[in-house]
Amino acid sequence: MTIPESCSLVLEAITMGNGGEIFLFDMGEPVKILDLAKKMIQLSGLVPGKDIELRFTGLRPGEKLFEELLNKEEEVIPTHNKKILIAKVIEYDFDQVCKNIDNLIGLSLKNQDEDVVKQMKRIVPEYISNNSIYESIDGERIASSSLYSALSGM
């Protein structure tokens, strides 16, 4: 999607909003970074692989190949523009979220990295540690926070 196309969607979404909506845009088909790199090299008048080396380094710790915009329980509502969707997201108890975030900050201030990640997994149960040293925690059953317990009872 070009910058003008995305700006047009933002402006149109503004006119649709009543306040508090979360809009998602259909950005079209994903573009491979390799194809983008080759195109940029060619647009510069150079030859990929000859004038500029293409090197594959793999994912860095914490990097992801795909980004999930919503969790499994959330959904989208179509609008009159097929490229603009409204996210129907789960609402959380504000006071409980604040307590969980305060706990997270407290753990981080004590440099308790593994406990920070565990707390993140309590707050956001679908959070998965892709390509990181914390992947082993993903298999653990972490005691649910009262936020997650409250949501499960809904």
N, C-alpha and C positions, 0 to 999 in steps of 0.2 A: 504494500500500500504506500502510495506517495504521501508526502507531507500535505499537499493541498487536499487530497482525499480524506486524510485523517482530520484535518482542520474542519472540513465540511461536516464530517460526522459529529465532531464535538459541538459545532455551532447548532446543528439540527437537534442534537440531544438536549442542549440547553433550552430550546423552545418547547421540548416535550416535558421537561421536568416540572413536577409539582412541589418538590422539596424532599430531600432525603433518599431519592432513588440512587441506585448504583447501576450505571450503564456499562454494558460490555459491547465491544465492537467486533464484528466479524472482519478480521484483518485480511482474509483471503488465505491462499495456500502458503505454507511455510516456505522460506527460502533457505537453501543450504548455504552455510557459510563459505564452503569451498567455491560454489558457483559465484557468490558475491565477490569473493577475493579475486577470482580470475577475471571477472567483469571489470572490477576496479583497476586491476593491473593493465588490462587491455585498453580501458578508457584513458589511461595515462600514456598510451603509446608504446607500452612494453609487452614483452612476451612472458606469460606465466611459465615458471619452471626453467626459463633460460635467463631472462634478465633479473627476475626475482624468484628466489627459492620458496617453494611452498613446503612448510614443515608441519607435520602432525605431532602435537605434543600430548594429546589426550586431555581429559577433564582434570581440572585442578580440584583439590579437596573442597567439597561443598558445592561445586558446580553441578548443574542439572542439564539434561538434554531437552526436557519438556517442562513447561510450567503449568501447573493446574490452577485455574482461576477460581474454581468453586470446589467445595467438598461434595461427597456423594449424596448428602441429604439436601443439598441446595439445588435450585433449578433456575431456569431463565424463562422470562415471559416475552413473547415476540411483540414487536411494535409494527407500525405501518411501514417502516423501513426495514427490509430484511437484514441489513447490516448492523442494526442497532437493537440490542436486547436489554431487558431490565432484569437484573439479578434479584432473585428472591432468596435472601440469605437468612440464616438463623440469627435470632436476636438473643443476646446474652444479658445476664443480670449485671448492671454496671458496677455495683458495689463489689460483687464477687470477682469480676474481671480486675478491678483495681487491687484487690487483695492478692490475687495471683501474680499480677505484674510487680507489686511491691516485693513479694517473695522472690520473684525472678531477679529483680534488681539487687536485693540483699545477697543472694547467692553469687551474683556476678561480682559484687564489690568484695566478696571474700575469695575471689578467684577459684571458685569451686566449679570448674568447667563441666565436669560430668553431671553434677547436680543441676547445673543450669540447663543442660540439654534434657535431662529427665523432666524438669519442671516445664520446659517448652512442650514436651510430649504430653504432659498432663493437661496443659492449657489447650493444645491443638493436637488431639489424639491421632489425626491422620498425617501429622508431620513425620516424614521419613528422612533419615540422615543419609542422603545419597553421596557416595564417593567420599566418605569421611571416616575419621577414626572412631566415630560414635555409632557406626552401623550395627555393632554388636548389641547396643541398647534396644534397637528396633524389635528384637525378638523377645525382650523381657516384658513381663507383665508388670507395668508400673501402677502403683496404687493410685487410683483416680482421685483427682482433686474434687472438691465439693462443687466446682463449676461444672465439670464433666458429669458428676453424679446427678446434679440438678437437671442437666440437659437430658440425661438418659431417662429420667423420670417423667419427662414431658410427653 
